[in-house]
Amino acid sequence: MPNSSGTNSVPMTSTLPRQNAEERAAASRKRKYDSFVAESTGEMASDDRPFKVLKPFIQAGLWWPRGICLYSDISATLCDGIENEMEKAGEEEEDGLNDQRTLKSSKEALKLRERNIRAFSLFAEKYPELVEVFHQTIEYEDQGTFNRLAKAICKGYKQARRTDTSLEKDDICDWLIPAMEESTDELDDFSFAAPALTRNELKSARGINHPLTRAFLIPFGFIDRVYYQEDGAEACKKVFDDLKKGAKNAKKNRGKGKKGRNAIVQDDSRGIPLESDSLCAFMYFINSYDSGKVWSGLLRGPLLVIAYRAIFTGPSSALGEKGAPTKSGNAKIHGVSEVSFESIAYVAAPVRFALCSKTSWVKEDGVFNLECFYFYLLDLMLKAPTKWGDELLEFWNELQCRLWGCLDCAGFIG
């Protein structure tokens, strides 16, 4: 057909190839990803902008120390976990290269990677949609967004740890006497008494400096001398005195025998040190304590139970009073209906910190290391006899159900 100039017009055709369905889907996916990146960048850069696309990552961070891992480099955990997934899928290194890396890696590095992979598996199980986003950052070679999302998780992680530490540091003053009474109510010969710990006392006065906190820090091998008074009042007093000595001189000799590796051969000149693998009285239900069985009553201590309730079902439920579920309870917020080994180990760490004399959250307290303590407890539970581990989780879950009737019915599953 001629145009206005009198020449025939030639139909214009696109030189771009037509996309198939798979290519269109990939392009749409990339556009959505780019939009997400733009929004997340803006949210992270603004101090007053409410979080929207980053909110799920911050929420995951709030759960991270409580149910995934208290001590972990979140970026390293994500990298190790994703790399492990790729290796299993055959997308990364050949088996021979993996074997070479294993041979060259130190024992500590391998253990750290193993812990990171376990933490990542817990994260992936609970937040598969977030893991998919991290996979996209790798697919598009977007290190900046990967780092930004990891930072958002870290933001939630730090908030959770600070909140729980502050809660237990103050409220433990109200928990110590009830916990001791519950733990020893069946001991006919129990005669130990200590003044209450008040909130207005300096935290530096806790630990071995206060008779009540000191009583909760008695190591396994000496619990009977204090709580059962088996060797009389003088022997009880000597344990307390030796704890003070031990704080100044950390070296100890370990004994073997029916009490297991946590039994201590006491050197009177050195006292009793509190080390990272000391299984202290606050971890035990004293009524069930047996000096010849380290597992008996372990990790069933009323102080742990009280602290767990305060963190996971709300401060008002700490001492076990029944009532309406606390709105701020983390079990409800995070949709958690069962207790895990990670959660038990987590609760023990801020309890141990609340009992000590340190005024700020630090790992080191003399020869005691809070990170080593956390992983010692976690490894102990993971490697414990299956029957004991199952019974421990059953004990904790039954406690929760008795408090609320049933976690499911109480609305603790989102």
C-alpha positions as CSV (number, residue, x, y, z in Angstrom):
1,M,0.0,0.0,0.0
2,P,1.5,3.4,-1.0
3,N,2.2,5.9,1.7
4,S,1.9,9.7,1.5
5,S,5.1,10.0,-0.5
6,G,3.8,7.6,-3.1
7,T,6.1,4.7,-2.2
8,N,5.1,1.3,-1.0
9,S,5.4,0.8,2.8
10,V,7.3,-2.1,4.2
11,P,5.9,-3.8,7.4
12,M,8.3,-3.4,10.3
13,T,9.2,-6.6,12.1
14,S,10.9,-7.0,15.5
15,T,14.5,-8.2,15.4
16,L,14.1,-9.6,19.0
17,P,13.6,-13.3,19.2
18,R,10.3,-14.3,20.8
19,Q,10.7,-15.6,24.4
20,N,9.4,-19.1,25.3
21,A,7.5,-19.8,28.4
22,E,10.6,-20.7,30.4
23,E,12.4,-17.5,29.4
24,R,9.3,-15.3,30.2
25,A,9.1,-16.9,33.7
26,A,12.8,-16.3,34.3
27,A,12.5,-12.7,33.2
28,S,9.5,-12.2,35.5
29,R,11.3,-13.8,38.4
30,K,14.3,-11.5,37.8
31,R,12.0,-8.4,37.7
32,K,10.5,-9.4,41.1
33,Y,14.0,-10.0,42.5
34,D,15.2,-6.6,41.3
35,S,12.1,-4.9,42.9
36,F,12.9,-6.8,46.2
37,V,16.5,-5.6,46.0
38,A,15.4,-2.0,45.6
39,E,13.0,-2.1,48.5
40,S,15.4,-3.9,50.8
41,T,18.1,-1.4,50.0
42,G,15.8,1.5,50.9
43,E,14.6,-0.1,54.1
44,M,18.1,-0.8,55.3
45,A,19.3,2.7,54.5
46,S,16.5,4.5,56.3
47,D,16.3,4.9,60.0
48,D,12.6,5.7,60.2
49,R,11.2,3.6,57.3
50,P,9.2,0.7,58.5
51,F,10.5,-2.7,57.5
52,K,8.3,-4.6,55.0
53,V,10.3,-6.9,52.7
54,L,13.1,-7.2,55.4
55,K,10.6,-8.0,58.2
56,P,10.6,-11.8,57.7
57,F,14.4,-11.8,57.9
58,I,14.4,-9.8,61.1
59,Q,11.8,-12.1,62.5
60,A,14.0,-15.1,61.6
61,G,16.8,-13.3,63.5
62,L,14.6,-13.0,66.6
63,W,14.3,-16.8,66.6
64,W,18.0,-17.5,65.6
65,P,19.6,-17.5,69.1
66,R,16.5,-19.0,70.8
67,G,16.1,-22.0,68.5
68,I,18.8,-22.2,65.9
69,C,22.2,-21.2,67.5
70,L,23.2,-18.7,70.2
71,Y,26.8,-18.4,69.0
72,S,27.3,-18.4,65.2
73,D,28.6,-16.2,62.5
74,I,25.3,-15.8,60.6
75,S,26.9,-15.1,57.2
76,A,29.3,-18.0,57.6
77,T,26.5,-20.3,58.6
78,L,24.5,-19.3,55.5
79,C,27.5,-19.8,53.2
80,D,28.4,-23.2,54.7
81,G,24.8,-24.3,54.6
82,I,24.1,-23.3,51.0
83,E,27.5,-24.7,49.9
84,N,26.6,-28.0,51.6
85,E,23.2,-28.1,49.8
86,M,25.0,-27.5,46.5
87,E,27.5,-30.3,47.2
88,K,24.7,-32.7,47.9
89,A,23.0,-31.7,44.7
90,G,26.2,-32.2,42.7
91,E,26.4,-28.5,41.8
92,E,29.6,-27.7,43.5
93,E,32.9,-29.6,44.0
94,E,33.7,-33.1,43.1
95,D,34.0,-35.7,45.8
96,G,37.8,-35.8,45.4
97,L,38.1,-32.1,46.0
98,N,35.8,-32.4,49.1
99,D,38.1,-35.1,50.5
100,Q,41.1,-32.9,49.9
101,R,39.5,-30.0,51.7
102,T,38.6,-32.3,54.6
103,L,42.2,-33.5,54.9
104,K,43.5,-29.9,54.9
105,S,41.0,-28.5,57.4
106,S,41.8,-28.4,61.0
107,K,39.6,-30.4,63.5
108,E,38.3,-27.1,64.9
109,A,37.3,-25.8,61.4
110,L,35.5,-29.1,60.6
111,K,33.6,-28.9,63.8
112,L,32.7,-25.3,63.2
113,R,31.4,-26.2,59.7
114,E,29.4,-29.1,61.1
115,R,27.8,-26.7,63.6
116,N,27.1,-24.2,60.9
117,I,25.5,-26.9,58.7
118,R,23.2,-28.0,61.5
119,A,22.2,-24.4,62.3
120,F,21.5,-23.8,58.6
121,S,19.4,-27.0,58.4
122,L,17.2,-25.7,61.3
123,F,16.9,-22.3,59.6
124,A,16.0,-23.9,56.3
125,E,13.4,-26.1,57.9
126,K,11.6,-23.2,59.5
127,Y,12.2,-20.5,56.8
128,P,12.4,-22.2,53.4
129,E,11.1,-19.1,51.6
130,L,14.0,-17.1,53.0
131,V,16.6,-19.7,52.0
132,E,15.2,-19.4,48.4
133,V,15.9,-15.7,48.4
134,F,19.5,-16.4,49.5
135,H,19.8,-18.9,46.6
136,Q,18.7,-16.1,44.3
137,T,21.4,-13.8,45.5
138,I,23.9,-16.5,44.6
139,E,22.2,-17.2,41.2
140,Y,22.4,-13.5,40.3
141,E,25.9,-13.1,41.9
142,D,24.5,-10.3,44.2
143,Q,26.9,-10.3,47.1
144,G,25.5,-6.9,48.3
145,T,22.0,-8.2,48.8
146,F,23.3,-11.4,50.4
147,N,25.1,-9.3,53.0
148,R,22.2,-7.0,53.5
149,L,19.8,-9.9,54.2
150,A,22.3,-11.5,56.6
151,K,22.6,-8.1,58.3
152,A,18.8,-8.0,58.8
153,I,18.9,-11.4,60.5
154,C,21.8,-10.2,62.7
155,K,19.6,-7.2,63.7
156,G,16.9,-9.5,65.0
157,Y,19.4,-11.8,66.6
158,K,21.0,-9.0,68.6
159,Q,17.6,-7.7,69.6
160,A,16.4,-11.1,70.9
161,R,19.6,-11.8,72.9
162,R,19.6,-8.3,74.5
163,T,15.9,-8.6,75.4
164,D,16.2,-12.0,77.0
165,T,19.4,-11.2,78.8
166,S,17.9,-8.1,80.3
167,L,14.8,-9.9,81.3
168,E,16.6,-12.7,83.1
169,K,19.2,-10.5,84.7
170,D,16.5,-8.6,86.6
171,D,13.7,-11.1,87.1
172,I,16.0,-13.9,88.3
173,C,16.0,-12.1,91.7
174,D,12.4,-13.1,92.1
175,W,12.9,-16.7,90.8
176,L,15.8,-18.0,93.0
177,I,13.9,-18.7,96.2
178,P,10.9,-20.4,94.5
179,A,13.3,-22.4,92.3
180,M,15.3,-23.7,95.3
181,E,12.1,-24.5,97.2
182,E,10.7,-26.5,94.3
183,S,14.0,-28.3,93.6
184,T,14.4,-29.4,97.2
185,D,10.9,-29.9,98.6
186,E,11.3,-33.6,99.1
187,L,14.6,-33.4,101.0
188,D,13.8,-34.1,104.6
189,D,17.3,-33.1,105.8
190,F,17.6,-30.0,103.7
191,S,18.7,-27.2,105.9
192,F,20.6,-24.7,103.8
193,A,19.2,-21.2,103.8
194,A,20.4,-18.0,102.2
195,P,19.2,-14.4,102.1
196,A,17.1,-13.4,99.1
197,L,18.7,-11.5,96.3
198,T,17.1,-8.1,95.7
199,R,17.0,-6.1,92.5
200,N,18.7,-3.1,93.9
201,E,21.8,-5.1,94.8
202,L,24.8,-4.7,92.4
203,K,25.2,-7.5,89.9
204,S,28.9,-7.6,90.8
205,A,27.7,-8.9,94.2
206,R,26.3,-12.1,92.6
207,G,28.2,-15.2,91.5
208,I,30.4,-16.7,94.3
209,N,30.0,-13.4,96.2
210,H,26.4,-14.0,97.3
211,P,25.4,-17.2,99.2
212,L,22.2,-17.7,97.1
213,T,23.7,-17.4,93.7
214,R,26.7,-19.3,94.9
215,A,24.4,-22.2,95.9
216,F,23.1,-22.5,92.3
217,L,26.7,-22.6,91.0
218,I,27.8,-25.6,93.0
219,P,29.4,-28.1,90.5
220,F,27.9,-31.6,90.2
221,G,30.4,-33.4,92.4
222,F,29.7,-31.2,95.4
223,I,25.9,-30.8,95.3
224,D,25.4,-33.5,97.9
225,R,27.6,-31.7,100.4
226,V,25.5,-28.5,100.2
227,Y,22.0,-29.7,99.5
228,Y,22.0,-33.0,101.3
229,Q,24.4,-31.9,104.1
230,E,25.9,-35.4,103.9
231,D,29.1,-34.4,105.7
232,G,27.6,-31.8,108.0
233,A,27.4,-28.0,108.0
234,E,31.2,-27.5,108.1
235,A,31.6,-29.5,104.9
236,C,29.0,-27.3,103.3
237,K,30.8,-24.2,104.4
238,K,34.1,-25.6,103.1
239,V,32.6,-26.0,99.6
240,F,31.6,-22.4,99.6
241,D,35.0,-21.3,100.7
242,D,36.7,-23.5,98.1
243,L,34.5,-21.9,95.4
244,K,36.0,-18.6,96.3
245,K,39.5,-20.1,96.2
246,G,38.7,-21.7,92.8
247,A,37.8,-18.3,91.4
248,K,41.4,-17.2,92.0
249,N,43.1,-20.4,90.9
250,A,41.5,-22.1,88.0
251,K,43.6,-25.3,87.7
252,K,41.9,-28.5,88.7
253,N,42.5,-32.2,88.4
254,R,39.7,-34.4,87.0
255,G,38.9,-37.7,88.6
256,K,37.4,-40.8,87.0
257,G,35.0,-43.3,88.4
258,K,31.4,-43.8,89.1
259,K,30.7,-40.0,89.1
260,G,32.0,-39.7,85.5
261,R,34.1,-37.0,83.9
262,N,32.4,-34.2,85.9
263,A,33.6,-35.6,89.2
264,I,36.4,-33.5,90.7
265,V,39.3,-34.4,92.7
266,Q,39.5,-31.4,95.0
267,D,42.9,-29.8,95.7
268,D,42.3,-27.9,98.9
269,S,45.0,-25.3,98.0
270,R,43.4,-24.6,94.7
271,G,39.7,-24.6,95.6
272,I,36.8,-25.4,93.3
273,P,36.9,-23.6,89.9
274,L,33.9,-23.0,87.8
275,E,34.7,-24.1,84.3
276,S,32.7,-24.2,81.1
277,D,31.9,-27.9,81.5
278,S,30.9,-27.6,85.1
279,L,27.4,-29.0,85.5
280,C,26.1,-26.7,88.2
281,A,23.2,-27.1,90.7
282,F,20.9,-24.7,88.8
283,M,20.8,-27.3,85.9
284,Y,19.6,-30.1,88.3
285,F,16.3,-31.0,89.9
286,I,17.9,-31.6,93.3
287,N,15.2,-34.1,94.4
288,S,16.4,-36.4,91.6
289,Y,20.1,-35.8,92.1
290,D,22.3,-38.9,92.5
291,S,26.0,-38.3,93.0
292,G,26.7,-41.5,91.1
293,K,24.6,-40.7,88.1
294,V,25.4,-37.5,86.3
295,W,22.3,-37.7,84.1
296,S,19.8,-38.0,86.9
297,G,17.8,-34.8,87.1
298,L,20.1,-33.0,84.7
299,L,18.6,-30.1,82.7
300,R,15.4,-30.3,84.7
301,G,16.2,-27.7,87.2
302,P,13.3,-25.4,88.2
303,L,15.3,-22.3,87.6
304,L,15.8,-23.4,83.9
305,V,12.0,-24.1,83.7
306,I,11.1,-20.7,85.1
307,A,13.5,-18.9,82.7
308,Y,12.2,-20.9,79.7
309,R,8.6,-20.0,80.5
310,A,9.5,-16.3,80.9
311,I,11.2,-16.2,77.5
312,F,8.9,-18.5,75.5
313,T,5.4,-18.0,77.0
314,G,5.9,-14.6,78.6
315,P,7.2,-13.2,81.8
316,S,3.9,-13.4,83.6
317,S,4.0,-17.2,83.2
318,A,7.5,-17.6,84.7
319,L,6.4,-19.0,88.1
320,G,3.8,-21.3,86.5
321,E,0.5,-19.4,87.3
322,K,-2.2,-20.4,84.9
323,G,-3.9,-17.7,82.9
324,A,-4.5,-16.3,79.5
325,P,-1.5,-16.9,77.2
326,T,0.8,-13.9,77.2
327,K,0.6,-12.0,73.9
328,S,4.3,-11.4,73.8
329,G,5.3,-15.0,74.3
330,N,7.8,-16.1,71.7
331,A,6.3,-19.5,71.3
332,K,3.2,-17.9,69.9
333,I,5.1,-15.3,67.8
334,H,7.3,-17.8,66.1
335,G,4.7,-20.6,65.8
336,V,6.7,-23.0,68.0
337,S,4.8,-25.9,69.7
338,E,7.7,-28.1,70.9
339,V,10.8,-27.6,73.0
340,S,14.2,-28.4,71.3
341,F,17.7,-29.1,72.6
342,E,18.8,-25.7,71.1
343,S,16.1,-23.9,73.1
344,I,17.1,-25.6,76.3
345,A,20.8,-24.8,75.8
346,Y,19.9,-21.2,74.9
347,V,17.9,-20.7,78.1
348,A,20.8,-22.1,80.2
349,A,23.2,-19.4,78.9
350,P,21.4,-16.3,80.0
351,V,20.6,-18.0,83.3
352,R,24.3,-18.7,83.9
353,F,25.0,-15.1,83.0
354,A,22.3,-13.8,85.3
355,L,23.8,-15.8,88.2
356,C,27.4,-14.5,87.7
357,S,28.9,-11.3,88.8
358,K,29.7,-9.9,85.3
359,T,27.7,-6.7,84.7
360,S,27.7,-7.0,80.8
361,W,27.2,-9.9,78.4
362,V,30.7,-11.3,77.9
363,K,32.0,-14.8,77.1
364,E,34.8,-14.9,79.7
365,D,34.2,-15.1,83.5
366,G,37.5,-16.3,84.9
367,V,38.2,-19.7,83.4
368,F,34.5,-20.0,82.5
369,N,33.6,-19.3,78.8
370,L,29.9,-18.9,78.0
371,E,30.2,-19.9,74.4
372,C,32.0,-23.1,75.4
373,F,29.3,-23.7,78.0
374,Y,26.5,-23.4,75.5
375,F,28.1,-25.8,73.0
376,Y,29.0,-28.2,75.8
377,L,25.4,-28.5,76.8
378,L,24.2,-28.7,73.3
379,D,26.6,-31.4,72.3
380,L,25.9,-33.2,75.6
381,M,22.2,-33.4,74.7
382,L,22.7,-34.3,71.0
383,K,25.1,-37.1,71.9
384,A,23.3,-38.3,75.0
385,P,21.7,-41.8,75.2
386,T,18.6,-41.7,73.0
387,K,16.3,-42.7,75.8
388,W,17.5,-39.9,78.1
389,G,17.2,-37.3,75.3
390,D,13.7,-38.4,74.4
391,E,12.6,-38.4,78.1
392,L,14.2,-34.9,78.5
393,L,12.2,-33.4,75.7
394,E,9.0,-35.2,76.9
395,F,9.6,-33.7,80.3
396,W,9.8,-30.1,78.9
397,N,6.9,-30.5,76.5
398,E,4.7,-31.9,79.3
399,L,5.6,-28.9,81.5
400,Q,4.4,-26.5,78.7
401,C,1.2,-28.4,78.2
402,R,0.4,-28.4,81.9
403,L,0.9,-24.6,82.1
404,W,-1.5,-23.8,79.2
405,G,-3.5,-27.0,79.0
406,C,-2.2,-27.5,75.4
407,L,0.0,-25.3,73.3
408,D,-2.0,-25.9,70.2
409,C,-5.3,-25.0,71.9
410,A,-3.8,-22.0,73.5
411,G,-3.0,-20.6,70.1
412,F,0.7,-21.1,70.2
413,I,0.9,-22.3,66.6
414,G,0.5,-19.3,64.2
